[in-house]
Amino acid sequence: MGFFDRIKKAFTADKEAEQEQDQLQEEVPTEQPEDSTIDTVEQETPAAVVEEDKQESEPEIVVEPEVESAPELEVTPEPIIEETVPMIEPEKEKQKKYEKGLEKTRKTFSQRFNELMANFRSVDEDFFEELEETLIGADVGFETAIKITEELRQEVKLRNAKKTAEVQNTIIEKMVNLYEAEGIDENNALNIQPNGLTVMLFVGVNGVGKTTSIGKLAHEYKESGKKVMLAAADTFRAGAIDQLVVWGERAGVEVVRGNAGGDPAAVVFDAVARAKAEGADVLLVDTAGRLQNKVNLMNELEKIKRVIQRELPDAPHEVLLVVDATTGQNAMAQAKQFKETTDVTGLVLTKLDGTAKGGIVLAIRNELHLPVKLVGLGEGINDLEPFDANDFAIGLFKGLLREE
């Protein structure tokens, strides 16, 4: 089943659930629970009076039936909930996280499409020009917007789409199909070594959430039972070292650090040696983000890699570029520049829940061909999630479909 078919299935399921909820709300007032309680009391009263001849009738009517019946009404549904939730919770919870995290992006998409369709009279050249501008404004990228518009020209003619809902759903379908096609050979999983030490370098400009992402990932691995170690190789900012130490304490993992202004490669050398000696499973390395000087940055990262490869020839196993989703096209520009200077293996997209620019994921996939490996869907320590292309597609596009 393709992505678009899954999205339609989720969209239909939501509509059916809404209809069922509406029906239940209509039925609830007709049950009159208060009347039925009174009837029950009146029916049970004679039996209670016969059994307790020596007691007065008023306490028997008021107290005994109410105490017995109330717990039954409250307790009965609870075992059903406890049995069913664990079976469906993990996948549903993850999908709900994506839907909530993409809420601002989805709202922006909806507003832009609503504005486009409000002026919709016929599918002519003016419409396609407006669509192109709408997609670029939604941060899906210039090349992606051009490609979708060109493909849509042919598709709309073939389908003879005339209604607003048909046209909008066709646009969504083309976006989803392009998104899926560009990711066929994409590997979004982190390259964790089954045996031995896994080393990950984190690169990115200052202020994008790099150190925070390292701390959250360290917490996740520590919770899963792995021995984790951090290396504070951004020695050019004392604040970066201190921040990583704080995250290390919060996650309960060791941080290897040096003096501010020291050699980053020396810190990494010590960290690798200690990680091997102590049998660590994962070493996460924070690096400086001096993008303004490409030559120095490239030389520094290459030196760090050489130091690592002396001890572990196949490392680093991941070079993760951290970008801030709220910066939209600036994130794209950063990704392009870092891709030119170092061998980036994947992206960490932070603050996705706090932006309306989540369409940047489409641009990254279609234009940079770099896999998104992790996404930030909240501010909590457990809100750094492995990127799931299917959940992202459903979370973003499901709410944009229209009933035809």
Secondary structure, DSSP 8 states (H G I E B T S, - for coil): --HHHHHHHHHHHHHHHHHHHHHHHHHHHHH-HHHHHHHHHHHHHHHHHHH-TTS-HHHHHHTHHHHHHHHHHHHTTHHHHHHHHHHHHHHHHHHHHHHHHTHHHHHHHHHHHHHHHHT-S--SHHHHHHHHHHHHHTTS-HHHHHHHHHHHHHHHHHHT--SHHHHHHHHHHHHHHHHHHHTTT---S----SSS-EEEEEE--TTSSHHHHHHHHHHHHHHTT--EEEEE--TT-HHHHHHHHHHHHHHT-EEE---TTS-HHHHHHHHHHHHHHTT-SEEEEE----TT-HHHHHHHHHHHHHHHHHH-TT--SEEEEEEEGGGTHHHHHHHHHHHHHS---EEEEE-GGG-S-TTHHHHIIIII---EEEEE-SSSTT-EEE--HHHHHHHHHGGG----
